[in-house]
């Protein structure tokens, strides 16, 4: 797992929020401190293999999914669930006019090239 990759932390956060849990609740179930779990979600610390196994069992997902090697959920929906402002913006896109949509496409084309 890449140390700077936000995939692992984002997926932990997504899975926790999807289940309506607080960090404290997850940490208690895993027998770790809330701070330690927070470090995982914020990609400050990488878990060892035993903790990866525990996390995958707790959330009922594969380790591959947790570390970004699989896609058990739709990534777009995952990101939209994590960022409510982005979700509102995305849902409002269809109401934009054709001119705005063409401008957004041009911006996206430039963004993809980077």
Biopython code that builds the backbone (N, CA, C, O; Angstrom):
import numpy as np
from Bio.PDB.StructureBuilder import StructureBuilder

atoms = [
    (1, "UNK", "N", (0.854, -1.172, 0.000)),
    (1, "UNK", "CA", (0.000, 0.000, 0.000)),
    (1, "UNK", "C", (0.894, 1.227, 0.000)),
    (1, "UNK", "O", (1.848, 1.299, 0.775)),
    (2, "UNK", "N", (0.596, 2.198, -0.865)),
    (2, "UNK", "CA", (1.367, 3.422, -0.898)),
    (2, "UNK", "C", (1.059, 4.255, 0.340)),
    (2, "UNK", "O", (-0.101, 4.435, 0.711)),
    (3, "UNK", "N", (2.105, 4.757, 0.967)),
    (3, "UNK", "CA", (1.938, 5.518, 2.203)),
    (3, "UNK", "C", (1.118, 6.782, 1.975)),
    (3, "UNK", "O", (0.319, 7.150, 2.836)),
    (4, "UNK", "N", (1.291, 7.450, 0.848)),
    (4, "UNK", "CA", (0.603, 8.714, 0.600)),
    (4, "UNK", "C", (-0.749, 8.550, -0.093)),
    (4, "UNK", "O", (-1.448, 9.536, -0.328)),
    (5, "UNK", "N", (-1.112, 7.344, -0.413)),
    (5, "UNK", "CA", (-2.371, 7.109, -1.095)),
    (5, "UNK", "C", (-3.540, 7.278, -0.123)),
    (5, "UNK", "O", (-3.561, 6.646, 0.933)),
    (6, "UNK", "N", (-4.514, 8.127, -0.471)),
    (6, "UNK", "CA", (-5.653, 8.338, 0.429)),
    (6, "UNK", "C", (-6.712, 7.253, 0.327)),
    (6, "UNK", "O", (-7.701, 7.294, 1.059)),
    (7, "UNK", "N", (-6.531, 6.282, -0.563)),
    (7, "UNK", "CA", (-7.561, 5.272, -0.794)),
    (7, "UNK", "C", (-7.911, 4.523, 0.485)),
    (7, "UNK", "O", (-9.088, 4.382, 0.818)),
    (8, "UNK", "N", (-6.908, 4.046, 1.200)),
    (8, "UNK", "CA", (-7.157, 3.239, 2.391)),
    (8, "UNK", "C", (-7.988, 4.021, 3.416)),
    (8, "UNK", "O", (-9.032, 3.548, 3.865)),
    (9, "UNK", "N", (-7.531, 5.192, 3.774)),
    (9, "UNK", "CA", (-8.252, 6.006, 4.756)),
    (9, "UNK", "C", (-9.640, 6.389, 4.291)),
    (9, "UNK", "O", (-10.595, 6.353, 5.067)),
    (10, "UNK", "N", (-9.755, 6.758, 3.019)),
    (10, "UNK", "CA", (-11.073, 7.128, 2.473)),
    (10, "UNK", "C", (-12.039, 5.954, 2.519)),
    (10, "UNK", "O", (-13.221, 6.125, 2.817)),
    (11, "UNK", "N", (-11.539, 4.779, 2.228)),
    (11, "UNK", "CA", (-12.417, 3.611, 2.261)),
    (11, "UNK", "C", (-12.836, 3.271, 3.693)),
    (11, "UNK", "O", (-13.985, 2.901, 3.931)),
    (12, "UNK", "N", (-11.912, 3.394, 4.641)),
    (12, "UNK", "CA", (-12.293, 3.172, 6.036)),
    (12, "UNK", "C", (-13.372, 4.159, 6.465)),
    (12, "UNK", "O", (-14.360, 3.784, 7.094)),
    (13, "UNK", "N", (-13.168, 5.414, 6.117)),
    (13, "UNK", "CA", (-14.122, 6.453, 6.488)),
    (13, "UNK", "C", (-15.477, 6.199, 5.826)),
    (13, "UNK", "O", (-16.524, 6.341, 6.457)),
    (14, "UNK", "N", (-15.441, 5.823, 4.554)),
    (14, "UNK", "CA", (-16.682, 5.530, 3.832)),
    (14, "UNK", "C", (-17.428, 4.367, 4.477)),
    (14, "UNK", "O", (-18.634, 4.452, 4.711)),
    (15, "UNK", "N", (-16.713, 3.284, 4.765)),
    (15, "UNK", "CA", (-17.353, 2.107, 5.351)),
    (15, "UNK", "C", (-17.943, 2.422, 6.730)),
    (15, "UNK", "O", (-19.042, 1.977, 7.061)),
    (16, "UNK", "N", (-17.206, 3.184, 7.517)),
    (16, "UNK", "CA", (-17.688, 3.540, 8.848)),
    (16, "UNK", "C", (-18.945, 4.399, 8.762)),
    (16, "UNK", "O", (-19.935, 4.135, 9.443)),
    (17, "UNK", "N", (-18.897, 5.423, 7.924)),
    (17, "UNK", "CA", (-20.049, 6.318, 7.791)),
    (17, "UNK", "C", (-21.247, 5.599, 7.181)),
    (17, "UNK", "O", (-22.392, 5.857, 7.553)),
    (18, "UNK", "N", (-20.977, 4.705, 6.253)),
    (18, "UNK", "CA", (-22.048, 3.929, 5.621)),
    (18, "UNK", "C", (-22.817, 3.127, 6.664)),
    (18, "UNK", "O", (-24.017, 2.897, 6.519)),
    (19, "UNK", "N", (-22.132, 2.710, 7.699)),
    (19, "UNK", "CA", (-22.754, 1.918, 8.761)),
    (19, "UNK", "C", (-23.239, 2.778, 9.926)),
    (19, "UNK", "O", (-23.772, 2.262, 10.908)),
    (20, "UNK", "N", (-23.052, 4.090, 9.810)),
    (20, "UNK", "CA", (-23.518, 4.996, 10.853)),
    (20, "UNK", "C", (-22.765, 4.855, 12.165)),
    (20, "UNK", "O", (-23.338, 5.026, 13.241)),
    (21, "UNK", "N", (-21.483, 4.542, 12.071)),
    (21, "UNK", "CA", (-20.677, 4.335, 13.275)),
    (21, "UNK", "C", (-19.769, 5.521, 13.551)),
    (21, "UNK", "O", (-19.409, 6.269, 12.642)),
    (22, "UNK", "N", (-19.407, 5.680, 14.803)),
    (22, "UNK", "CA", (-18.419, 6.676, 15.204)),
    (22, "UNK", "C", (-17.071, 5.987, 15.313)),
    (22, "UNK", "O", (-16.996, 4.772, 15.494)),
    (23, "UNK", "N", (-16.011, 6.771, 15.203)),
    (23, "UNK", "CA", (-14.665, 6.208, 15.318)),
    (23, "UNK", "C", (-14.502, 5.456, 16.638)),
    (23, "UNK", "O", (-13.879, 4.395, 16.676)),
    (24, "UNK", "N", (-15.053, 5.997, 17.706)),
    (24, "UNK", "CA", (-14.932, 5.365, 19.016)),
    (24, "UNK", "C", (-15.520, 3.948, 19.011)),
    (24, "UNK", "O", (-14.963, 3.030, 19.612)),
    (25, "UNK", "N", (-16.647, 3.793, 18.327)),
    (25, "UNK", "CA", (-17.315, 2.486, 18.278)),
    (25, "UNK", "C", (-16.470, 1.463, 17.527)),
    (25, "UNK", "O", (-16.326, 0.319, 17.958)),
    (26, "UNK", "N", (-15.917, 1.891, 16.403)),
    (26, "UNK", "CA", (-15.079, 0.976, 15.620)),
    (26, "UNK", "C", (-13.825, 0.622, 16.400)),
    (26, "UNK", "O", (-13.440, -0.545, 16.481)),
    (27, "UNK", "N", (-13.190, 1.640, 16.975)),
    (27, "UNK", "CA", (-11.960, 1.415, 17.732)),
    (27, "UNK", "C", (-12.188, 0.433, 18.880)),
    (27, "UNK", "O", (-11.372, -0.458, 19.113)),
    (28, "UNK", "N", (-13.288, 0.598, 19.585)),
    (28, "UNK", "CA", (-13.589, -0.299, 20.704)),
    (28, "UNK", "C", (-13.749, -1.739, 20.208)),
    (28, "UNK", "O", (-13.257, -2.676, 20.838)),
    (29, "UNK", "N", (-14.438, -1.908, 19.081)),
    (29, "UNK", "CA", (-14.628, -3.252, 18.519)),
    (29, "UNK", "C", (-13.312, -3.893, 18.100)),
    (29, "UNK", "O", (-13.168, -5.115, 18.127)),
    (30, "UNK", "N", (-12.355, -3.055, 17.712)),
    (30, "UNK", "CA", (-11.054, -3.555, 17.259)),
    (30, "UNK", "C", (-10.013, -3.600, 18.380)),
    (30, "UNK", "O", (-8.874, -4.013, 18.164)),
    (31, "UNK", "N", (-10.417, -3.171, 19.579)),
    (31, "UNK", "CA", (-9.509, -3.129, 20.738)),
    (31, "UNK", "C", (-8.296, -2.233, 20.512)),
    (31, "UNK", "O", (-7.171, -2.583, 20.868)),
    (32, "UNK", "N", (-8.549, -1.065, 19.912)),
    (32, "UNK", "CA", (-7.510, -0.059, 19.740)),
    (32, "UNK", "C", (-8.070, 1.277, 20.211)),
    (32, "UNK", "O", (-9.268, 1.399, 20.466)),
    (33, "UNK", "N", (-7.211, 2.264, 20.322)),
    (33, "UNK", "CA", (-7.685, 3.593, 20.739)),
    (33, "UNK", "C", (-8.372, 4.303, 19.571)),
    (33, "UNK", "O", (-8.134, 3.987, 18.405)),
    (34, "UNK", "N", (-9.217, 5.257, 19.908)),
    (34, "UNK", "CA", (-9.863, 6.046, 18.871)),
    (34, "UNK", "C", (-8.812, 6.807, 18.074)),
    (34, "UNK", "O", (-8.926, 6.941, 16.856)),
    (35, "UNK", "N", (-7.789, 7.305, 18.765)),
    (35, "UNK", "CA", (-6.719, 8.043, 18.084)),
    (35, "UNK", "C", (-6.017, 7.165, 17.050)),
    (35, "UNK", "O", (-5.704, 7.617, 15.948)),
    (36, "UNK", "N", (-5.777, 5.913, 17.415)),
    (36, "UNK", "CA", (-5.116, 4.994, 16.484)),
    (36, "UNK", "C", (-5.983, 4.783, 15.242)),
    (36, "UNK", "O", (-5.491, 4.818, 14.114)),
    (37, "UNK", "N", (-7.281, 4.563, 15.468)),
    (37, "UNK", "CA", (-8.183, 4.372, 14.331)),
    (37, "UNK", "C", (-8.226, 5.632, 13.479)),
    (37, "UNK", "O", (-8.231, 5.550, 12.251)),
    (38, "UNK", "N", (-8.258, 6.785, 14.112)),
    (38, "UNK", "CA", (-8.265, 8.058, 13.385)),
    (38, "UNK", "C", (-7.028, 8.187, 12.506)),
    (38, "UNK", "O", (-7.102, 8.682, 11.381)),
    (39, "UNK", "N", (-5.886, 7.735, 13.031)),
    (39, "UNK", "CA", (-4.655, 7.776, 12.237)),
    (39, "UNK", "C", (-4.780, 6.914, 10.980)),
    (39, "UNK", "O", (-4.252, 7.274, 9.928)),
    (40, "UNK", "N", (-5.468, 5.793, 11.079)),
    (40, "UNK", "CA", (-5.697, 4.961, 9.892)),
    (40, "UNK", "C", (-6.566, 5.701, 8.871)),
    (40, "UNK", "O", (-6.245, 5.742, 7.684)),
    (41, "UNK", "N", (-7.672, 6.285, 9.351)),
    (41, "UNK", "CA", (-8.572, 6.997, 8.434)),
    (41, "UNK", "C", (-7.899, 8.192, 7.772)),
    (41, "UNK", "O", (-8.214, 8.539, 6.633)),
    (42, "UNK", "N", (-6.980, 8.813, 8.485)),
    (42, "UNK", "CA", (-6.310, 9.998, 7.951)),
    (42, "UNK", "C", (-4.977, 9.689, 7.277)),
    (42, "UNK", "O", (-4.210, 10.593, 6.945)),
    (43, "UNK", "N", (-4.713, 8.399, 7.082)),
    (43, "UNK", "CA", (-3.505, 7.939, 6.399)),
    (43, "UNK", "C", (-2.217, 8.430, 7.049)),
    (43, "UNK", "O", (-1.233, 8.702, 6.361)),
    (44, "UNK", "N", (-2.226, 8.543, 8.376)),
    (44, "UNK", "CA", (-1.011, 8.938, 9.088)),
    (44, "UNK", "C", (-0.201, 7.714, 9.479)),
    (44, "UNK", "O", (1.016, 7.794, 9.644)),
    (45, "UNK", "N", (-0.877, 6.580, 9.627)),
    (45, "UNK", "CA", (-0.238, 5.332, 10.041)),
    (45, "UNK", "C", (-0.806, 4.201, 9.200)),
    (45, "UNK", "O", (-2.005, 4.157, 8.925)),
    (46, "UNK", "N", (0.069, 3.286, 8.795)),
    (46, "UNK", "CA", (-0.388, 2.105, 8.078)),
    (46, "UNK", "C", (-0.574, 0.957, 9.060)),
    (46, "UNK", "O", (0.275, 0.743, 9.925)),
    (47, "UNK", "N", (-1.668, 0.217, 8.939)),
    (47, "UNK", "CA", (-1.883, -0.908, 9.839)),
    (47, "UNK", "C", (-0.994, -2.091, 9.462)),
    (47, "UNK", "O", (-0.588, -2.241, 8.309)),
    (48, "UNK", "N", (-0.704, -2.923, 10.455)),
    (48, "UNK", "CA", (0.029, -4.150, 10.152)),
    (48, "UNK", "C", (-0.953, -5.162, 9.565)),
    (48, "UNK", "O", (-2.155, -4.904, 9.498)),
    (49, "UNK", "N", (-0.441, -6.296, 9.146)),
    (49, "UNK", "CA", (-1.272, -7.285, 8.454)),
    (49, "UNK", "C", (-2.394, -7.806, 9.350)),
    (49, "UNK", "O", (-3.498, -8.053, 8.865)),
    (50, "UNK", "N", (-2.134, -7.977, 10.645)),
    (50, "UNK", "CA", (-3.182, -8.449, 11.547)),
    (50, "UNK", "C", (-4.320, -7.438, 11.646)),
    (50, "UNK", "O", (-5.491, -7.814, 11.679)),
    (51, "UNK", "N", (-3.969, -6.159, 11.691)),
    (51, "UNK", "CA", (-5.019, -5.138, 11.758)),
    (51, "UNK", "C", (-5.782, -5.079, 10.435)),
    (51, "UNK", "O", (-6.997, -4.879, 10.437)),
    (52, "UNK", "N", (-5.095, -5.249, 9.311)),
    (52, "UNK", "CA", (-5.795, -5.303, 8.023)),
    (52, "UNK", "C", (-6.817, -6.442, 8.013)),
    (52, "UNK", "O", (-7.941, -6.285, 7.536)),
    (53, "UNK", "N", (-6.405, -7.581, 8.547)),
    (53, "UNK", "CA", (-7.336, -8.717, 8.626)),
    (53, "UNK", "C", (-8.535, -8.370, 9.506)),
    (53, "UNK", "O", (-9.679, -8.654, 9.152)),
    (54, "UNK", "N", (-8.261, -7.752, 10.657)),
    (54, "UNK", "CA", (-9.344, -7.370, 11.570)),
    (54, "UNK", "C", (-10.295, -6.360, 10.929)),
    (54, "UNK", "O", (-11.513, -6.472, 11.069)),
    (55, "UNK", "N", (-9.744, -5.387, 10.233)),
    (55, "UNK", "CA", (-10.573, -4.374, 9.567)),
    (55, "UNK", "C", (-11.422, -5.003, 8.461)),
    (55, "UNK", "O", (-12.598, -4.672, 8.307)),
    (56, "UNK", "N", (-10.818, -5.907, 7.699)),
    (56, "UNK", "CA", (-11.580, -6.530, 6.607)),
    (56, "UNK", "C", (-12.708, -7.396, 7.157)),
    (56, "UNK", "O", (-13.794, -7.447, 6.578)),
    (57, "UNK", "N", (-12.453, -8.076, 8.274)),
    (57, "UNK", "CA", (-13.520, -8.874, 8.900)),
    (57, "UNK", "C", (-14.604, -7.970, 9.485)),
    (57, "UNK", "O", (-15.797, -8.230, 9.328)),
    (58, "UNK", "N", (-14.175, -6.913, 10.155)),
    (58, "UNK", "CA", (-15.131, -6.005, 10.787)),
    (58, "UNK", "C", (-16.084, -5.401, 9.755)),
    (58, "UNK", "O", (-17.295, -5.355, 9.973)),
    (59, "UNK", "N", (-15.534, -4.939, 8.631)),
    (59, "UNK", "CA", (-16.349, -4.290, 7.601)),
    (59, "UNK", "C", (-16.873, -5.268, 6.548)),
    (59, "UNK", "O", (-17.646, -4.885, 5.670)),
    (60, "UNK", "N", (-16.449, -6.531, 6.640)),
    (60, "UNK", "CA", (-16.891, -7.555, 5.697)),
    (60, "UNK", "C", (-16.527, -7.198, 4.249)),
    (60, "UNK", "O", (-17.354, -7.284, 3.341)),
    (61, "UNK", "N", (-15.282, -6.801, 4.068)),
    (61, "UNK", "CA", (-14.738, -6.498, 2.741)),
    (61, "UNK", "C", (-13.385, -7.190, 2.637)),
    (61, "UNK", "O", (-12.838, -7.661, 3.634)),
    (62, "UNK", "N", (-12.856, -7.248, 1.433)),
    (62, "UNK", "CA", (-11.543, -7.867, 1.251)),
    (62, "UNK", "C", (-10.438, -6.875, 1.600)),
    (62, "UNK", "O", (-10.637, -5.660, 1.572)),
    (63, "UNK", "N", (-9.281, -7.418, 1.926)),
    (63, "UNK", "CA", (-8.115, -6.566, 2.156)),
    (63, "UNK", "C", (-7.765, -5.831, 0.868)),
    (63, "UNK", "O", (-7.379, -4.663, 0.904)),
    (64, "UNK", "N", (-7.896, -6.505, -0.261)),
    (64, "UNK", "CA", (-7.639, -5.841, -1.550)),
    (64, "UNK", "C", (-8.495, -4.590, -1.706)),
    (64, "UNK", "O", (-8.010, -3.551, -2.153)),
    (65, "UNK", "N", (-9.757, -4.693, -1.341)),
    (65, "UNK", "CA", (-10.630, -3.515, -1.440)),
    (65, "UNK", "C", (-10.119, -2.402, -0.527)),
    (65, "UNK", "O", (-10.056, -1.244, -0.939)),
    (66, "UNK", "N", (-9.757, -2.743, 0.705)),
    (66, "UNK", "CA", (-9.306, -1.727, 1.655)),
    (66, "UNK", "C", (-8.079, -0.971, 1.154)),
    (66, "UNK", "O", (-7.967, 0.238, 1.353)),
    (67, "UNK", "N", (-7.168, -1.679, 0.507)),
    (67, "UNK", "CA", (-5.925, -1.036, 0.074)),
    (67, "UNK", "C", (-5.989, -0.492, -1.349)),
    (67, "UNK", "O", (-4.991, 0.006, -1.869)),
    (68, "UNK", "N", (-7.151, -0.583, -1.977)),
    (68, "UNK", "CA", (-7.319, 0.037, -3.289)),
    (68, "UNK", "C", (-7.096, -0.878, -4.470)),
    (68, "UNK", "O", (-6.989, -0.397, -5.598)),
    (69, "UNK", "N", (-7.021, -2.192, -4.253)),
    (69, "UNK", "CA", (-6.815, -3.120, -5.359)),
    (69, "UNK", "C", (-8.105, -3.707, -5.907)),
    (69, "UNK", "O", (-8.073, -4.500, -6.848)),
    (70, "UNK", "N", (-9.214, -3.336, -5.346)),
    (70, "UNK", "CA", (-10.493, -3.857, -5.803)),
    (70, "UNK", "C", (-11.540, -2.770, -5.726)),
    (70, "UNK", "O", (-11.303, -1.699, -5.168)),
    (71, "UNK", "N", (-12.692, -3.052, -6.287)),
    (71, "UNK", "CA", (-13.754, -2.054, -6.310)),
    (71, "UNK", "C", (-15.064, -2.727, -5.933)),
    (71, "UNK", "O", (-15.897, -3.002, -6.796)),
    (72, "UNK", "N", (-15.245, -2.990, -4.649)),
    (72, "UNK", "CA", (-16.482, -3.619, -4.217)),
    (72, "UNK", "C", (-17.669, -2.676, -4.321)),
    (72, "UNK", "O", (-18.808, -3.118, -4.475)),
    (73, "UNK", "N", (-17.407, -1.392, -4.237)),
    (73, "UNK", "CA", (-18.460, -0.385, -4.368)),
    (73, "UNK", "C", (-18.138, 0.489, -5.557)),
    (73, "UNK", "O", (-17.010, 0.482, -6.051)),
    (74, "UNK", "N", (-19.097, 1.225, -6.011)),
    (74, "UNK", "CA", (-18.883, 2.184, -7.080)),
    (74, "UNK", "C", (-18.074, 3.348, -6.510)),
    (74, "UNK", "O", (-18.536, 4.034, -5.598)),
    (75, "UNK", "N", (-16.854, 3.577, -7.047)),
    (75, "UNK", "CA", (-15.987, 4.625, -6.505)),
    (75, "UNK", "C", (-16.637, 5.998, -6.555)),
    (75, "UNK", "O", (-16.460, 6.795, -5.634)),
    (76, "UNK", "N", (-17.384, 6.289, -7.609)),
    (76, "UNK", "CA", (-18.043, 7.594, -7.711)),
    (76, "UNK", "C", (-19.020, 7.783, -6.561)),
    (76, "UNK", "O", (-19.035, 8.840, -5.929)),
    (77, "UNK", "N", (-19.825, 6.785, -6.287)),
    (77, "UNK", "CA", (-20.777, 6.891, -5.182)),
    (77, "UNK", "C", (-20.052, 7.011, -3.854)),
    (77, "UNK", "O", (-20.507, 7.717, -2.955)),
    (78, "UNK", "N", (-18.930, 6.325, -3.729)),
    (78, "UNK", "CA", (-18.146, 6.385, -2.492)),
    (78, "UNK", "C", (-17.668, 7.807, -2.236)),
    (78, "UNK", "O", (-17.812, 8.324, -1.128)),
    (79, "UNK", "N", (-17.103, 8.436, -3.251)),
    (79, "UNK", "CA", (-16.607, 9.799, -3.102)),
    (79, "UNK", "C", (-17.755, 10.762, -2.822)),
    (79, "UNK", "O", (-17.627, 11.654, -1.983)),
    (80, "UNK", "N", (-18.861, 10.588, -3.512)),
    (80, "UNK", "CA", (-20.006, 11.474, -3.301)),
    (80, "UNK", "C", (-20.570, 11.334, -1.898)),
    (80, "UNK", "O", (-21.041, 12.318, -1.327)),
    (81, "UNK", "N", (-20.535, 10.147, -1.333)),
    (81, "UNK", "CA", (-21.030, 9.959, 0.025)),
    (81, "UNK", "C", (-20.114, 10.587, 1.059)),
    (81, "UNK", "O", (-20.575, 11.001, 2.123)),
    (82, "UNK", "N", (-18.827, 10.666, 0.765)),
    (82, "UNK", "CA", (-17.876, 11.252, 1.700)),
    (82, "UNK", "C", (-17.949, 12.777, 1.674)),
    (82, "UNK", "O", (-17.773, 13.416, 2.711)),
    (83, "UNK", "N", (-18.202, 13.368, 0.517)),
    (83, "UNK", "CA", (-18.198, 14.828, 0.375)),
    (83, "UNK", "C", (-19.591, 15.329, 0.007)),
    (83, "UNK", "O", (-19.956, 15.308, -1.168)),
    (84, "UNK", "N", (-20.375, 15.779, 0.986)),
    (84, "UNK", "CA", (-21.749, 16.224, 0.717)),
    (84, "UNK", "C", (-21.839, 17.398, -0.259)),
    (84, "UNK", "O", (-22.778, 17.472, -1.051)),
    (85, "UNK", "N", (-20.869, 18.316, -0.208)),
    (85, "UNK", "CA", (-20.900, 19.461, -1.139)),
    (85, "UNK", "C", (-20.707, 19.000, -2.576)),
    (85, "UNK", "O", (-21.375, 19.486, -3.488)),
    (86, "UNK", "N", (-19.794, 18.063, -2.771)),
    (86, "UNK", "CA", (-19.584, 17.508, -4.112)),
    (86, "UNK", "C", (-20.827, 16.778, -4.586)),
    (86, "UNK", "O", (-21.183, 16.843, -5.763)),
    (87, "UNK", "N", (-21.486, 16.085, -3.673)),
    (87, "UNK", "CA", (-22.700, 15.352, -4.010)),
    (87, "UNK", "C", (-23.782, 16.319, -4.508)),
    (87, "UNK", "O", (-24.443, 16.050, -5.511)),
    (88, "UNK", "N", (-23.959, 17.438, -3.809)),
    (88, "UNK", "CA", (-24.943, 18.444, -4.239)),
    (88, "UNK", "C", (-24.585, 19.008, -5.612)),
    (88, "UNK", "O", (-25.450, 19.168, -6.473)),
    (89, "UNK", "N", (-23.305, 19.305, -5.804)),
    (89, "UNK", "CA", (-22.861, 19.840, -7.096)),
    (89, "UNK", "C", (-23.117, 18.829, -8.204)),
    (89, "UNK", "O", (-23.641, 19.184, -9.261)),
    (90, "UNK", "N", (-22.756, 17.587, -7.972)),
    (90, "UNK", "CA", (-22.911, 16.547, -8.987)),
    (90, "UNK", "C", (-24.377, 16.323, -9.335)),
    (90, "UNK", "O", (-24.731, 16.189, -10.507)),
    (91, "UNK", "N", (-25.226, 16.283, -8.316)),
    (91, "UNK", "CA", (-26.659, 16.056, -8.547)),
    (91, "UNK", "C", (-27.287, 17.214, -9.320)),
    (91, "UNK", "O", (-28.272, 17.024, -10.034)),
    (92, "UNK", "N", (-26.717, 18.416, -9.179)),
    (92, "UNK", "CA", (-27.249, 19.586, -9.873)),
    (92, "UNK", "C", (-26.773, 19.743, -11.303)),
    (92, "UNK", "O", (-27.284, 20.594, -12.032)),
    (93, "UNK", "N", (-25.806, 18.943, -11.720)),
    (93, "UNK", "CA", (-25.257, 19.067, -13.070)),
    (93, "UNK", "C", (-26.301, 18.997, -14.183)),
    (93, "UNK", "O", (-26.250, 19.814, -15.102)),
    (94, "UNK", "N", (-27.240, 18.057, -14.139)),
    (94, "UNK", "CA", (-28.202, 17.962, -15.241)),
    (94, "UNK", "C", (-29.011, 19.239, -15.462)),
    (94, "UNK", "O", (-29.498, 19.470, -16.568)),
    (95, "UNK", "N", (-29.161, 20.065, -14.438)),
    (95, "UNK", "CA", (-29.961, 21.285, -14.601)),
    (95, "UNK", "C", (-29.163, 22.419, -15.243)),
    (95, "UNK", "O", (-29.727, 23.460, -15.578)),
    (96, "UNK", "N", (-27.846, 22.220, -15.415)),
    (96, "UNK", "CA", (-27.040, 23.237, -16.080)),
    (96, "UNK", "C", (-27.351, 23.249, -17.572)),
    (96, "UNK", "O", (-27.733, 22.234, -18.154)),
    (97, "UNK", "N", (-27.182, 24.400, -18.164)),
    (97, "UNK", "CA", (-27.427, 24.521, -19.593)),
    (97, "UNK", "C", (-26.333, 23.870, -20.421)),
    (97, "UNK", "O", (-25.273, 23.509, -19.910)),
    (98, "UNK", "N", (-26.611, 23.727, -21.704)),
    (98, "UNK", "CA", (-25.654, 23.078, -22.604)),
    (98, "UNK", "C", (-24.324, 23.825, -22.636)),
    (98, "UNK", "O", (-23.260, 23.207, -22.670)),
    (99, "UNK", "N", (-24.388, 25.153, -22.624)),
    (99, "UNK", "CA", (-23.168, 25.963, -22.669)),
    (99, "UNK", "C", (-22.284, 25.678, -21.447)),
    (99, "UNK", "O", (-21.069, 25.528, -21.573)),
    (100, "UNK", "N", (-22.906, 25.606, -20.271)),
    (100, "UNK", "CA", (-22.151, 25.310, -19.055)),
    (100, "UNK", "C", (-21.556, 23.913, -19.102)),
    (100, "UNK", "O", (-20.423, 23.702, -18.671)),
    (101, "UNK", "N", (-22.304, 22.976, -19.615)),
    (101, "UNK", "CA", (-21.813, 21.596, -19.683)),
    (101, "UNK", "C", (-20.620, 21.489, -20.639)),
    (101, "UNK", "O", (-19.671, 20.755, -20.363)),
    (102, "UNK", "N", (-20.663, 22.213, -21.753)),
    (102, "UNK", "CA", (-19.531, 22.201, -22.680)),
    (102, "UNK", "C", (-18.294, 22.834, -22.043)),
    (102, "UNK", "O", (-17.177, 22.368, -22.269)),
    (103, "UNK", "N", (-18.480, 23.884, -21.254)),
    (103, "UNK", "CA", (-17.363, 24.518, -20.542)),
    (103, "UNK", "C", (-16.770, 23.543, -19.524)),
    (103, "UNK", "O", (-15.550, 23.436, -19.398)),
    (104, "UNK", "N", (-17.635, 22.838, -18.802)),
    (104, "UNK", "CA", (-17.158, 21.859, -17.830)),
    (104, "UNK", "C", (-16.381, 20.729, -18.515)),
    (104, "UNK", "O", (-15.379, 20.246, -17.988)),
    (105, "UNK", "N", (-16.852, 20.319, -19.688)),
    (105, "UNK", "CA", (-16.155, 19.269, -20.429)),
    (105, "UNK", "C", (-14.751, 19.732, -20.820)),
    (105, "UNK", "O", (-13.797, 18.959, -20.724)),
    (106, "UNK", "N", (-14.618, 20.981, -21.257)),
    (106, "UNK", "CA", (-13.300, 21.500, -21.618)),
    (106, "UNK", "C", (-12.367, 21.515, -20.406)),
    (106, "UNK", "O", (-11.192, 21.163, -20.509)),
    (107, "UNK", "N", (-12.907, 21.926, -19.261)),
    (107, "UNK", "CA", (-12.105, 21.934, -18.032)),
    (107, "UNK", "C", (-11.685, 20.514, -17.681)),
    (107, "UNK", "O", (-10.534, 20.265, -17.321)),
    (108, "UNK", "N", (-12.627, 19.592, -17.788)),
    (108, "UNK", "CA", (-12.329, 18.190, -17.472)),
    (108, "UNK", "C", (-11.254, 17.641, -18.401)),
    (108, "UNK", "O", (-10.355, 16.931, -17.950)),
    (109, "UNK", "N", (-11.333, 17.959, -19.691)),
    (109, "UNK", "CA", (-10.331, 17.484, -20.648)),
    (109, "UNK", "C", (-8.928, 17.966, -20.269)),
    (109, "UNK", "O", (-7.963, 17.209, -20.378)),
    (110, "UNK", "N", (-8.812, 19.222, -19.827)),
    (110, "UNK", "CA", (-7.530, 19.749, -19.388)),
    (110, "UNK", "C", (-7.063, 19.032, -18.120)),
    (110, "UNK", "O", (-5.892, 18.674, -17.991)),
    (111, "UNK", "N", (-7.986, 18.830, -17.196)),
    (111, "UNK", "CA", (-7.677, 18.158, -15.942)),
    (111, "UNK", "C", (-7.177, 16.739, -16.175)),
    (111, "UNK", "O", (-6.230, 16.309, -15.517)),
    (112, "UNK", "N", (-7.791, 16.005, -17.094)),
    (112, "UNK", "CA", (-7.390, 14.621, -17.373)),
    (112, "UNK", "C", (-5.985, 14.540, -17.938)),
    (112, "UNK", "O", (-5.302, 13.534, -17.742)),
    (113, "UNK", "N", (-5.534, 15.586, -18.640)),
    (113, "UNK", "CA", (-4.212, 15.576, -19.259)),
    (113, "UNK", "C", (-3.102, 15.693, -18.225)),
    (113, "UNK", "O", (-1.974, 15.276, -18.487)),
    (114, "UNK", "N", (-3.397, 16.248, -17.064)),
    (114, "UNK", "CA", (-2.356, 16.444, -16.031)),
    (114, "UNK", "C", (-2.015, 15.175, -15.323)),
    (114, "UNK", "O", (-1.164, 15.173, -14.434)),
]
sb = StructureBuilder()
sb.init_structure("model")
sb.init_model(0)
sb.init_chain("A")
sb.init_seg("    ")
for serial, (resi, resn, name, xyz) in enumerate(atoms, 1):
    if name == "N":
        sb.init_residue(resn, " ", resi, " ")
    sb.init_atom(name, np.array(xyz, "f"), 0.0, 1.0, " ", f" {name:<3s}", serial, name[0])
structure = sb.get_structure()
